Amino acid sequence: MFSREEYDAIMRKYQNKQFKALQEQEERTSYVFSVIPEYKDIDDSIASCSVALTKRILLGDKNAKAEISTTIDELTKKKKQLLVNSGLPEDYLDIHYECPMCKDTGFISSGQCSCLRKILSDKLSEESGLSTIIKDNNFEILSYEYYKDSDLLHFKNAVASCHKFVDNFAIDYDNLLFYGNVGTGKSFLSCCIAKELLDKGYSVIYFSSPELFRVMSDMLFGRGDYNLSNAIHSQLFDSDLLIIDDLGTELTNNAVATELFSLLNERFRRRKSTIISTNLDLQQLQERYADRIFSRLLERYSFHKITGPDIRKEKRINNH
């Protein structure tokens, strides 16, 4: 997981963007004042009108705002016309932010801006190793050679569901749960989907189950930096796709299990997709997690059982 220092570095970049935008506006303003002297005169007149408006309002003049606002509007139109007449766009002296939505702050009224979410999502993918993993786990290298009979049928059905999940991601909300014995390709399929969606521009974050539960525990008990925890918390709830790998390998307690329920429930409410892989069978899942978690999984996830040999083990044997 990325550190407080890395988060601070991201926010400093936003501050630098704001400073750069303001600096460039000042330079454009100086240029306009030098080549269009009348523009500065009008600018000064607008400033004088604003001062006059304040004085008249303080003196109780109820007509002041309407009268002076009309004058300011007319002067503003003249300024724009002067720019156009000089071959410049009307918005030449506006502040040109890289992200107009958040004005290069990273935040909007509802929380994190989409630009910051993308940066944090990419950072989490990098830190989790997802960006490296998908280089060796994608549909281009998918093979059926280790599967036979019913195992092959299960795997082919799962692959077909993965392609459907990707193809319909923008229009058909779904969640997937892959279960079965170790090394049969569950994590591989999750990463195949991740690569396809990342290539399409969606935000994808990946957590091994132990790491996810550690992060949730830190947030629950207030460990670590508040702003950093809040940033990660937002990604857990708002990323387009969350992958939880190897559910069942974590150390947990009732409090953190409740947080998992809240996470899955809230992502469902926001229609944000989740993929879970686990080596547990359905009975073990039900025994390990509270009934309310298991029932939510049954209700809201497409289950895919993947069986067969331990492919990682088979590859190691074949390579020797």
N, C-alpha and C positions, 0 to 999 in steps of 0.2 A: 504493500500500500504506500502511495506517495506521501511524503513527509510534509510537515508544516512549512518547512523552508521552501519546498517546491510549490506549495500553494501560494505562499507569499510572493514567490517569483512570478507566478501567473498574474497575480493582482497588480504587481508593479508594472507589468507589461501593459495592463489596462491604463494605469496612471500615465505611462509614457505616451500611449496613444492619445489620451485626452490633451496632454501638454502639446504634443505635436500638432493636433488639430487646431488648438487655440493659437499656437505660434504661426501656423500657416495662414490663419485668418488675419492675424495682425499684419503679416507681411503683405497680404492682398489689400488690406485696408490702406496701408501706407502707400502702396502703388496707386490706388484709385485717387487718394487725396492729392497725389503729386501730378497726375495726368488729367484729373477732372476737378479743378478747384471748386466749382459750383457744388459738387457733391458734398464737400465738407461744410460749406455754408448751410446747405439744407440740413445736414446732420446736426449742426449747432442749433438751428432753428427748432428742430424737433426736441432737442434737449431743453431749450428754453420753454417750449410749450409744456413739457412735462413738469417743469418747476412751477410754471404758472398754474397748471391744473391743480397741483398739490396745495398751493396757497389758497386758491379759490374754494376748494373743497373744505379746507380748514376754516374758512370764513363763512361756510354754510351756503355757498352758491350751488343750488341744486341743478342749474343748467350748465355748469362748468364742464362736466364730463362729456356730455353730448357735443357741445360746441367745440371743445378743444380736440376731442377724438376725431371729429370731422376734418379739422385742420391737419392733424397728424397723418390721417389716412391720405389726404391729398399730397402732402409732402413726401410720404413714403412712395406713392405712385410716381412722383417726379424723380425720385432717386433711382427707381428701377428703370425708368425710361432713359435716364442719363447713362446707365450701364449698357443698356441695349444699343443706344445710339453710338456708344464707343466700341461696339463689337463684343461686349461681354454678356454672359448669361445673367438673368435677373437674380439668381441665387449666388452670384459670384462671391459675395461677402458673408454668406451664411457659414456657419461652422460645419465643415465636411467631416463627419465622423465615419470611421470604418464601419461601425454598426449603428445606423440611425435609430434602431429600436431602443437600445439602452444608452446611447450616446457615449459609447466606449467606457461604461462603468461595469458591465457584466451583469447588471441587475435591472429588472423592470418592476412595476408595482406588484406583480404576482409572485416575484421571486427571481430565480436565476434566468437570465436571458438565454435564448437558444444558442448564441455564440459561445457563451461560457460553458453551457452544458456540453457542447460539442468538444471543447478543449478538455474538460474534465473527463468526459467519456473516453477520448483518445488516450489521455494520460492513464486512466485506470486500465484500459486495454493493454497499454504498454507495460505497466507495472505488473499486471497479472500474467503477462507472458502471452496473451491472446494473439497479439500481432505477430509473434514468432510462431506460435502453435499452428495458426491457420496456413502457414507456408507449407507445412507438411501434412495438413489435414484438410482436404478439400475434395469436392466432387470430381475434380480432374484426375485424381489418383485412386478413386474408389474402385475396389475390386471385389468380385464375388468368389474368388478362388478358394477361400477357406471355409465356405458354407456348403452344406449338402442337405438334401431332402427338406424336412420341415424347418431346419435352421435357415436354409436358403430362402424359403418362402417367407419366413418372419422378417428376414433382413430386407428382401425386395419390397415387401409391404411397407416397411419403415422408411426405406429410401424414397418410395413413391410419395409417402406422406410428407417427407422433408421437402421435396420439390414443390408439392402443392402448397405447403406452408410458406415457402419463399415466394412463389409466383403470385399468391393471393394475399400477401402480407398487408398490402395497403388497403384492402377492401374486406377481408374476411378474418376477423379476430379469432385467434386460437392459442392454446397452450399445449405443450408436449411433455410427456413423461416417458423416458426410456428406462426400462428395467430388465434385469437379467444377470447372468453370471459375469464374472470378471473377464475383461479383455475381449468382449464380443463386438465392440464398435460403437458403443453408446456415446462416449465422449467424442469419438471421431465424427459422428453424424451431427452432434451439437455444433462442433467447430466448422463443419461444412456449411451449415446454415449461417453461422456467424459471418464467415467470409463473404457469402453471397449478399447478405444484408449490409455489411460494411461497404462492399463495393457499390451498393445502390445508394449509399449516403445515410443510412440509418445509424442510430447510436446503439452500440452493443457493449455490454459489460459482462465480464466473466469472473466468477468466483468459485474456487473449490469450496466445498461445504465447510471445512474447518476454518478457512479464512473468513467466510461470510459470517459464521457464528461468532468468531472473535471480534469482527467489526461491529456486529450488532450488540455484543456484550459491552464493548467499549462505549458505544453510544448510549446504551441503556443505563450504565452506571457512571456516566459522566467522566470517563477516562479520556485523556488526550485533549487536544485543542477544540474549542467549541466551533469556530468557523470552519475548520477542516472537517470535523464530524458532520456539520450541517451540509457541507458541500457533497460529501459522500452519501449522506442520507438522501439528498435530493436526487442523486443519480440512481440510487436503488429504486426509488419510486417512479422516476420519470423517464429513464432510458427506454428506448423503443423495444429493446430485448434484453432480458436478464437471463444469464445462463448460470444455473447452480449445478456444479459437477460433483458427483460422488456423495449425494445426500446419504447420510447414515454413517459417515466416517468421522463425524465431528463429536466433540464432547459438548454436551448440552445440559441445560437445567430447565425447569418449568418456566422461569421468567423469560429466557431467551427463546424457548419454543413458542411462547406467546407472541414474541416479537416476530417470529417467522410467520405465524398465522396472520398477524396484522399486515406484514409485508405482502404476502400472497393475496390477501383480501383486498388491500388497497390497490395493488397493481391490477387486479381484476376490475375493480370499480373504475379505474382510469383507462381500462382497455389497453393495458400495456402487457405485451406477451412475455411469457416466462417458459424456459425449457429446463427441465430437471432430469438428471441422470442418476441412477442409483443401482447398486449391486444387490439391494434388498428385494425380496419377493413381496407380493402384496400383503401377505399375512404378517411378515416382518415389519413392513411399513406401518400397518395398523397397530401393531403391538408397540412399536417404538415411539410413535407420535400420537398425540391426543386424537380422539375420534373426530373432533371438529376439523382438524387439519386433514386427516385422511378423507373425510367426507367431502371437503372442499376440492381435494385433488380428484376424487372420483367424479364430482359434479362438473368441474371446469377444465379438466385436462383430457387430451387424447392420449390413451395409454398404448405403448408399443413394447411388447416383449421381444427381446433379442437374445437368441440362444446360439450356442455353438462353442467351438474351442476357444481357448485363450490365444487370440491372434498374436499378441505381443510375445507370448512364450513360444508359439510356433515359429515366428520370425527369428527369434534368437537361436532356436535349434537349427533352423535352415541356414543361418549365417555362419554356423560353426562347422 
